[in-house]
Every structure is written in structure tokens, then in C-alpha cells.
Amino acid sequence: MKKLIFAMALTGALAPSLVQAQTVKIDMSKITCGEALAMPSDLQSDFAAFMSGFFSQKAGRTFIDVELFQKNVASVLSWCASNKGESVFAGLERASQQK
């Protein structure tokens, strides 16, 4: 019984040092159009949703217009096709300032 308690205590003491979470940080403002176009469709959808949410929050919008979102995504992807070296973020910034 003492060996079991000792083993459990030792495991508990070592566990925090054995389990280290990896922190992955991605600077969304640095993703280029070429990188966005090369993403698999599910990741591209997640990226579009994040960027849409970010810009909606900046504009103070608290609603989602799904039809407009789909049109905007298509428009951004179309623009990106001819601007692969530009960052998606910079393009969206310019577009939002023109409105």
C-alpha cells in the first residue's frame, strides 16, 4: 500500500513537468492571399469566419448576414486570386476604409 501511495505521489509530482502544452500563435495579419487560397476548404472557411468576425467587431456590428458573408468571401477570394502577395488583412483594411 505504501508503494502505491509513493508511486501515485511521484507520478503527481512529475506529471506537470511531463505534460507541457504547446502554444501556437498565428499572426492573422501576416497571412497572404496566396496562403489563404492554398488552404484546404475547411481551414479557409474557418479563416474567413475569423476575419469576418474581427472586422464586424471593429465596425460595431453584432449581427451576421449569412448571404452578405458568402458574397464577401467570394469577393475577397476573387481579389486574392490577382493579389497573391498581398496580405488578406491589408486588403480587407483597404476595402473597409472605402465604404
C-alpha positions as CSV (number, residue, x, y, z in Angstrom):
1,M,0.0,0.0,0.0
2,K,2.9,2.4,0.8
3,K,4.5,1.6,-2.6
4,L,1.2,2.5,-4.3
5,I,0.9,5.8,-2.4
6,F,4.5,6.6,-3.1
7,A,4.1,5.8,-6.9
8,M,1.0,8.0,-7.1
9,A,2.7,10.9,-5.3
10,L,5.7,10.6,-7.6
11,T,3.5,10.5,-10.7
12,G,1.6,13.5,-9.4
13,A,4.8,15.4,-8.8
14,L,6.3,14.6,-12.2
15,A,3.1,15.0,-14.3
16,P,3.3,18.8,-14.6
17,S,6.8,18.6,-16.0
18,L,5.9,15.8,-18.4
19,V,2.9,17.5,-19.8
20,Q,3.8,20.8,-21.4
21,A,1.2,22.4,-23.7
22,Q,2.5,23.8,-26.9
23,T,1.3,27.4,-27.5
24,V,0.8,28.1,-31.2
25,K,0.3,31.7,-32.1
26,I,-0.6,32.8,-35.6
27,D,-0.4,36.4,-36.7
28,M,-3.5,36.7,-38.8
29,S,-2.4,40.0,-40.3
30,K,0.5,38.3,-42.0
31,I,-1.4,35.6,-44.0
32,T,-1.1,36.4,-47.6
33,C,-3.7,35.8,-50.3
34,G,-1.6,33.1,-51.8
35,E,-1.5,31.3,-48.4
36,A,-5.3,31.7,-47.9
37,L,-6.0,30.4,-51.4
38,A,-3.8,27.3,-50.7
39,M,-5.6,26.4,-47.5
40,P,-7.9,23.4,-47.5
41,S,-11.5,24.4,-47.9
42,D,-12.4,23.7,-44.2
43,L,-9.5,25.8,-42.9
44,Q,-10.3,28.5,-45.5
45,S,-13.8,28.6,-44.1
46,D,-12.6,29.0,-40.5
47,F,-10.1,31.7,-41.6
48,A,-12.9,33.6,-43.4
49,A,-15.2,33.3,-40.4
50,F,-12.5,34.7,-38.1
51,M,-11.7,37.6,-40.4
52,S,-15.3,38.4,-40.8
53,G,-15.9,38.4,-37.1
54,F,-12.8,40.5,-36.5
55,F,-13.9,43.2,-38.9
56,S,-17.5,43.0,-37.8
57,Q,-16.5,43.6,-34.2
58,K,-14.3,46.6,-35.3
59,A,-17.3,48.1,-37.1
60,G,-19.5,47.5,-34.1
61,R,-21.8,45.1,-35.9
62,T,-23.5,42.5,-33.6
63,F,-25.3,40.5,-36.3
64,I,-24.4,38.1,-39.1
65,D,-25.9,38.4,-42.6
66,V,-25.1,35.0,-44.0
67,E,-25.8,35.9,-47.6
68,L,-23.6,39.0,-47.4
69,F,-20.9,37.0,-45.7
70,Q,-20.9,34.5,-48.6
71,K,-20.7,37.3,-51.1
72,N,-17.9,39.0,-49.2
73,V,-15.9,35.7,-49.0
74,A,-16.3,35.2,-52.8
75,S,-15.3,38.8,-53.4
76,V,-12.2,38.5,-51.2
77,L,-11.1,35.2,-52.8
78,S,-11.6,36.8,-56.3
79,W,-9.4,39.8,-55.3
80,C,-6.8,37.5,-53.8
81,A,-6.5,35.5,-57.0
82,S,-4.9,38.5,-58.6
83,N,-3.1,39.8,-55.5
84,K,-1.4,36.6,-54.1
85,G,1.5,38.5,-52.5
86,E,-0.8,40.9,-50.6
87,S,-1.9,40.1,-47.0
88,V,-5.6,39.3,-46.7
89,F,-5.8,41.6,-43.7
90,A,-4.4,44.6,-45.6
91,G,-6.8,44.1,-48.4
92,L,-9.7,43.9,-46.0
93,E,-8.5,47.0,-44.2
94,R,-8.4,48.9,-47.5
95,A,-11.8,47.7,-48.5
96,S,-13.4,48.6,-45.2
97,Q,-12.0,52.1,-45.3
98,Q,-13.5,52.7,-48.8
99,K,-17.1,52.1,-47.5
